[in-house]
């Protein structure tokens, strides 16, 4: 297949056409922070962390859902983008209750890592202090909406990989919540297969296994990519 | 091929509204992407969307329950709670807000003890707000049932609503 050449951060890169900007950047060792993206799942462009500047386009484009074109000039690490990434991270923290010291995922949390990576030292926004529920009705797992950042990885992994479609997002805007079935308790669900894939892919401590101590919840979201790879091979 | 019918016969016979929903589902040939059209019919039949009807629709269309619930909660037109015989919709868009939509809401709250989204105890009147109904030249706008009231003054809104409800002032 014909190769496509483009410039990313002043470096010439070649690639096959049809790939996304994020894939090219990852292939070439250029680091773009992401939250909702997970290898093996479809991209939705929800978190806006992977926004990049493309010369000739007036708005910022999400790298995960934008396909490359020949001779594009892309900037991924400008001061403007870094500022926006820090701002988005702060908004994640301000929306709900993210207190690392009492969280099961402390030390293994993608949101926490992101905070360090983008150089967030404090939150410029007012905390919303929303009152969210905690659903511990499932015999093995807990859903804590206070720590959810609505990346919808759990929704996609359940629908696309497990095929159960147990999760979805209800309402809009600040009232949006991840729900199970008809907003019924997880433990009473008729669709959940208790496969734990949603727990594995959750980037924060929103989904966790019961009887886990503070800071002891280690997750393995990379399993999903492996799983999808194996499925392709078996076909 | 049509999917096998898996519905509770008791549920379908007791309620004439269910007949309308079933007719619509059959007309749409059980297509899952006709969900919104079917929800519209159910909402018109019942005035709101009862949970057992949602679960029935999900079962018939072979849709995951969470998808049906997410669709219903995403669109403001659908309601999970009974809406009352009469509805009063106050526009709180920019123009109406500047022209005093808040005073109208306060007046209604004093009279009917209603906050936006609520229904009176006797289910006679429901109060809702809208972002903008694109009648900014008529601001502030209130829609009572189907009638659009323009340039509404806070002191006259209660009488107009009561008149619409058929209550003698």
Interface residues (C-beta under 8 A of the other chain):
Chain A: X159 X164 X165 X166 X167 X168 X169 X170 X171 X172 X179 X180 X181 X182 X183 X190 X191
Chain B: X51 X54 X55 X64 X65 X66 X67 X68 X69 X70 X73 X74
